[in-house]
């Protein structure tokens, strides 16, 4: 699966694996999970300045199925769904959940 911005710019298209690697750059405490603050930093780095704290809290809430307050590796596809719905990412293919 590839994800891209809604503008349709093919140069910005990335795979889910590339998205995961990009997101892990924001795992500043290296615990293997993405916290609200780490997600906020990722959202800001992606150019989303408006309501980035609110978006980060909503993203973790939507993706965090085990309710530990962070996004674990196996919850990353839930975060992709959130990004598609609220951060302007789009996909032309469906993918299987881990």
Secondary structure, DSSP 8 states (H G I E B T S, - for coil): -EEEETT--GGG-EEHHHHHHHHHTT-TT-SSSB-HHHHHHHHHHTT--TTHHHHHHHHHHHH-TT-SSSB-GGGHHHHHHHHHHHSSEEESS-----
